[in-house]
């Protein structure tokens, strides 16, 4: 029996099982098996016949953004507009057959943009090279879900279903669960709050399904369904739904789509609202620009250091040179992260967007 048949059998058993106290352990085990099999769908095959089937490009730049959507929604047109890369666009479906990379230059950052082939319903099961497309999307920092505004919200629900079915948790934080492998075997369980939705026995059964021998800690209440999602291979990815072709629908429909949470409406054909999309993308990526300054000279605003939001002075040192942190004495910082400018800070000081830093070595 293949993986798809196993997934189908487990889904049927979950559907026909009544949900009550007596069956919660059984349902927890079924969900753990289901999550494990779905994750295996995207793992590369070890057979020789599968060589050369996938497609991916080397990760470059400060962040990676993947364009994913159904055929003929405007992904290639968007790539051509936002980058210097020309991606073939036509009125027929499946114009793009491989992954085409481009680079967006915005606020001093180089953001890698990947134009992926259109997927179809059932992509998570491998239809239309859907597994390869979703496998590349897992490596992105942000997924832009390109949608056709003329088709309402049907495409959005289908895309979310396909991505979440293989363990890509959209716009969700990683469950606050702590795991530490044990060498001697066995499972140590600890919870800092009273668990009302799942029990120690259920957690141990799920961990046993993954062959995990570890110490686990639950600092907050969680549903059983989120326990198996915290295992390896279950990343949380930011997803930004973008409705394209708003020039082909009424103003009332545009207003309705624009008011939906975490949504952007654009028109690639008429180049409408693309600047706001870039602002939203920058916010989702959570990037900050840090400028450096040499002693007695003006800051260098032409070459920014791009880091994640919440980065410290130590991260800046490592980005400049790996040995700089060991030679660090103090730093002078100008910007919104300080009480006064310049402020003398240490390695643990948190930098903010467009701060200027001068590092003094020992």
Legacy VTK file of the C-alpha trace (Angstrom):
# vtk DataFile Version 3.0
C-alpha trace
ASCII
DATASET POLYDATA
POINTS 362 float
0.000 0.000 0.000
1.436 3.378 -1.040
1.492 6.592 0.978
-1.551 8.033 -0.805
-3.593 4.909 -0.035
-2.499 5.013 3.616
-3.512 8.674 3.876
-6.885 7.915 2.321
-7.524 5.028 4.742
-6.612 7.139 7.791
-8.825 10.036 6.638
-11.753 7.637 6.207
-11.192 6.173 9.674
-11.038 9.652 11.253
-14.278 10.602 9.467
-16.192 7.565 10.748
-14.830 7.719 14.314
-17.019 9.486 16.850
-15.295 12.279 18.750
-15.578 11.841 22.520
-13.419 11.192 25.582
-13.122 7.493 24.860
-11.776 7.975 21.322
-9.454 10.978 21.810
-6.347 8.779 22.177
-7.225 6.838 19.048
-7.855 10.054 17.083
-4.580 11.536 18.349
-2.629 8.553 17.026
-4.431 8.710 13.694
-3.622 12.410 13.326
0.019 11.756 14.165
0.238 9.059 11.486
-1.558 11.323 9.021
0.899 14.184 9.617
3.856 11.827 9.219
2.606 10.390 5.919
1.790 13.845 4.534
5.300 15.039 5.356
6.703 11.986 3.545
4.872 13.042 0.378
7.322 15.909 -0.114
10.452 13.930 0.720
12.581 13.173 -2.364
12.332 9.638 -3.662
15.430 7.441 -3.307
14.819 5.561 -6.521
17.081 6.233 -9.494
14.136 6.934 -11.789
13.225 10.051 -9.823
16.501 11.876 -10.473
16.087 15.223 -12.184
12.346 15.480 -11.488
12.526 18.324 -8.974
13.403 21.929 -9.572
14.926 24.462 -7.233
17.360 27.339 -7.363
20.097 28.280 -4.956
18.890 30.544 -2.181
20.385 34.010 -2.565
19.742 37.533 -1.355
18.415 38.584 2.034
15.079 36.737 1.847
13.135 34.370 -0.399
9.556 34.849 -1.590
7.644 32.203 -3.555
4.787 32.926 -5.963
2.256 30.135 -5.825
-1.166 29.928 -7.400
-3.332 28.314 -10.025
-2.512 28.670 -13.743
-3.070 32.014 -15.490
-3.486 34.202 -12.416
-0.636 36.602 -13.287
2.429 35.172 -11.527
4.773 35.546 -14.504
3.504 39.056 -15.246
4.109 40.033 -11.629
7.669 38.664 -11.753
8.412 40.608 -14.932
7.039 43.831 -13.413
8.844 43.618 -10.068
12.217 42.296 -11.263
14.510 42.601 -14.262
13.797 38.974 -15.162
11.500 38.357 -18.118
9.144 35.442 -17.533
7.012 34.256 -20.436
3.355 35.208 -20.027
0.536 34.121 -22.344
-3.235 33.746 -22.363
-3.080 29.950 -22.116
-2.530 27.894 -18.962
0.770 26.308 -17.821
2.957 28.855 -19.622
5.577 28.474 -16.882
6.886 24.900 -16.615
9.852 25.380 -14.253
10.993 27.634 -11.425
12.094 31.085 -12.641
13.996 33.281 -10.134
14.180 37.063 -10.010
15.424 39.697 -7.551
13.417 42.578 -6.075
15.573 45.493 -4.937
13.689 47.297 -2.179
14.973 49.506 0.659
18.512 48.279 0.110
17.544 44.607 0.351
17.753 41.968 -2.369
14.636 39.807 -2.146
14.663 36.629 -4.232
11.326 36.085 -5.982
10.486 32.629 -7.378
7.884 32.203 -10.108
6.600 28.641 -9.694
4.459 26.702 -12.182
0.720 26.830 -11.608
-0.693 24.093 -9.443
-4.032 22.334 -9.706
-6.403 20.843 -7.174
-4.829 17.724 -5.706
-1.284 19.101 -5.937
-0.431 17.742 -2.485
-1.022 14.229 -3.863
1.368 14.887 -6.762
-0.984 16.028 -9.522
0.585 18.376 -12.068
4.046 18.313 -10.407
2.364 19.758 -7.341
4.766 18.086 -4.914
7.788 19.808 -6.468
6.042 23.202 -6.393
5.004 22.855 -2.749
8.452 21.537 -1.768
10.031 24.742 -3.120
7.386 26.852 -1.368
8.395 25.311 1.960
11.852 26.897 1.639
10.463 30.437 1.245
10.281 33.043 4.006
6.971 34.343 2.630
4.514 32.746 0.214
2.553 35.074 -2.064
-0.701 33.312 -2.883
-1.550 34.848 -6.257
-5.313 34.689 -6.773
-7.677 35.632 -9.584
-10.050 38.309 -8.257
-12.667 37.384 -10.866
-13.086 33.950 -9.245
-13.825 35.192 -5.730
-12.474 33.251 -2.765
-12.620 29.743 -4.231
-8.938 29.681 -5.167
-7.816 30.939 -1.747
-9.569 28.165 0.161
-8.259 25.517 -2.237
-4.673 26.794 -1.995
-4.761 26.927 1.797
-6.128 23.389 1.883
-3.346 22.068 -0.400
-0.554 23.760 1.571
-1.846 22.859 5.023
-2.443 19.237 4.004
1.335 18.737 3.744
2.116 20.448 7.042
2.828 24.028 5.897
1.238 26.067 8.682
0.188 29.390 7.149
0.488 32.506 9.329
0.795 30.446 12.499
3.523 30.444 15.100
5.308 27.256 15.996
3.566 25.522 18.943
5.179 26.479 22.229
6.436 22.965 23.011
9.954 22.082 24.072
11.655 18.840 23.013
15.092 17.611 24.045
16.325 14.165 22.894
17.435 11.708 25.575
20.298 9.265 25.127
19.124 6.727 27.671
15.649 6.274 26.216
12.209 6.904 27.662
10.103 10.062 27.794
10.051 12.720 30.496
6.937 14.888 30.457
6.382 18.248 32.148
3.646 20.849 31.820
3.684 24.247 33.515
-0.099 24.654 33.176
-3.065 22.332 33.572
-3.685 20.591 30.242
-7.413 20.482 29.518
-7.354 19.486 25.827
-4.716 16.737 25.839
-3.131 14.463 28.438
0.314 13.052 29.172
-0.686 9.644 27.849
-1.833 11.102 24.517
1.402 13.079 24.123
3.477 9.970 24.849
1.529 7.981 22.248
2.149 10.683 19.604
5.872 10.884 20.460
6.106 7.094 20.287
4.606 7.212 16.785
7.540 9.426 15.724
10.064 7.208 17.583
11.033 10.160 19.797
12.713 9.538 23.145
12.970 12.949 24.715
12.135 15.400 27.458
9.099 17.514 26.613
7.670 20.610 28.267
4.287 22.246 27.659
4.308 25.858 28.911
0.787 26.523 27.611
-2.471 24.741 26.774
-2.593 23.163 23.323
-4.996 21.088 21.284
-3.891 17.503 20.498
-3.817 18.349 16.791
-0.986 20.838 17.335
1.276 18.398 19.188
2.275 16.373 16.105
2.717 19.584 14.042
5.653 20.729 16.150
7.790 17.819 14.963
10.627 18.397 12.514
9.588 19.335 8.993
6.632 21.434 10.127
7.672 25.045 9.463
5.432 28.039 9.985
5.359 30.215 6.853
3.891 33.666 6.345
1.366 33.680 3.502
0.136 36.851 1.800
-3.016 36.432 -0.333
-2.861 38.777 -3.337
-5.930 39.281 -5.549
-4.872 40.135 -9.101
-6.992 41.416 -12.039
-9.054 43.857 -9.974
-9.527 45.932 -13.134
-11.951 43.250 -14.331
-14.351 43.372 -11.350
-16.647 45.998 -9.834
-15.529 48.581 -7.275
-17.824 46.993 -4.673
-16.079 43.637 -5.089
-12.642 45.306 -4.940
-13.618 47.025 -1.701
-14.877 43.752 -0.218
-11.672 41.876 -1.066
-9.432 44.729 0.117
-11.102 44.760 3.539
-10.320 41.104 4.176
-7.579 40.634 6.792
-4.044 40.050 5.481
-5.077 40.587 1.848
-3.829 42.854 -0.938
-5.613 43.735 -4.178
-3.553 44.578 -7.278
-3.708 44.741 -11.042
-0.585 43.689 -12.917
-2.138 44.704 -16.224
-2.712 48.318 -15.106
0.099 48.381 -12.493
-2.262 49.241 -9.623
-1.340 49.041 -5.902
2.046 47.366 -6.485
3.816 49.803 -4.145
1.490 48.871 -1.277
2.163 45.186 -1.971
5.898 45.812 -1.573
5.270 47.554 1.759
3.219 44.593 2.986
5.875 42.173 1.762
8.567 44.094 3.657
6.429 43.961 6.805
5.871 40.201 6.452
9.593 39.562 5.909
10.417 41.573 9.080
13.685 42.916 7.704
15.708 45.849 9.064
18.411 47.974 7.423
21.479 48.756 9.524
24.032 51.313 8.305
27.667 51.331 9.381
29.893 54.283 10.191
33.658 54.600 10.417
35.243 56.813 13.038
35.441 60.448 11.883
33.453 59.758 8.701
29.841 60.046 7.597
27.600 56.951 7.647
27.600 54.796 4.539
23.973 54.895 3.375
24.747 53.172 0.062
25.467 49.705 1.469
23.069 48.580 4.199
23.338 45.452 6.320
20.022 43.574 6.078
19.027 41.614 9.183
15.879 40.172 10.701
13.815 42.283 13.055
15.052 41.916 16.625
18.706 41.473 15.616
21.328 42.558 18.146
24.719 44.227 17.846
26.254 40.750 17.965
24.360 39.777 14.799
25.730 42.885 13.096
29.270 41.886 14.098
28.836 38.368 12.710
27.465 39.750 9.444
30.498 42.036 9.002
33.091 39.397 9.989
32.892 36.224 12.054
35.851 37.227 14.270
34.599 40.762 14.991
32.473 39.768 17.970
35.506 38.341 19.822
37.371 41.636 19.314
34.368 43.798 20.227
34.834 46.498 22.889
31.718 48.664 22.531
29.545 50.248 19.849
28.054 53.690 19.265
24.505 53.646 17.899
22.412 56.421 16.391
18.721 55.841 15.749
15.349 54.950 17.243
16.708 52.067 19.330
18.630 54.450 21.629
17.539 56.910 24.314
20.008 59.495 23.020
22.359 59.685 20.032
24.990 58.424 20.030
24.562 55.839 22.779
27.297 53.475 23.893
25.948 49.908 23.839
27.089 46.306 24.180
26.585 43.147 22.157
23.064 42.485 23.464
21.602 45.819 22.335
18.664 45.331 19.932
18.912 47.257 16.677
16.003 48.860 14.860
15.326 49.838 11.253
17.756 52.383 9.765
19.979 52.563 12.855
23.598 53.660 12.362
26.337 51.779 14.195
30.030 52.405 14.798
31.930 49.443 16.245
35.031 49.965 18.389
37.429 47.031 18.756
39.667 46.211 21.693
LINES 1 363
362 0 1 2 3 4 5 6 7 8 9 10 11 12 13 14 15 16 17 18 19 20 21 22 23 24 25 26 27 28 29 30 31 32 33 34 35 36 37 38 39 40 41 42 43 44 45 46 47 48 49 50 51 52 53 54 55 56 57 58 59 60 61 62 63 64 65 66 67 68 69 70 71 72 73 74 75 76 77 78 79 80 81 82 83 84 85 86 87 88 89 90 91 92 93 94 95 96 97 98 99 100 101 102 103 104 105 106 107 108 109 110 111 112 113 114 115 116 117 118 119 120 121 122 123 124 125 126 127 128 129 130 131 132 133 134 135 136 137 138 139 140 141 142 143 144 145 146 147 148 149 150 151 152 153 154 155 156 157 158 159 160 161 162 163 164 165 166 167 168 169 170 171 172 173 174 175 176 177 178 179 180 181 182 183 184 185 186 187 188 189 190 191 192 193 194 195 196 197 198 199 200 201 202 203 204 205 206 207 208 209 210 211 212 213 214 215 216 217 218 219 220 221 222 223 224 225 226 227 228 229 230 231 232 233 234 235 236 237 238 239 240 241 242 243 244 245 246 247 248 249 250 251 252 253 254 255 256 257 258 259 260 261 262 263 264 265 266 267 268 269 270 271 272 273 274 275 276 277 278 279 280 281 282 283 284 285 286 287 288 289 290 291 292 293 294 295 296 297 298 299 300 301 302 303 304 305 306 307 308 309 310 311 312 313 314 315 316 317 318 319 320 321 322 323 324 325 326 327 328 329 330 331 332 333 334 335 336 337 338 339 340 341 342 343 344 345 346 347 348 349 350 351 352 353 354 355 356 357 358 359 360 361
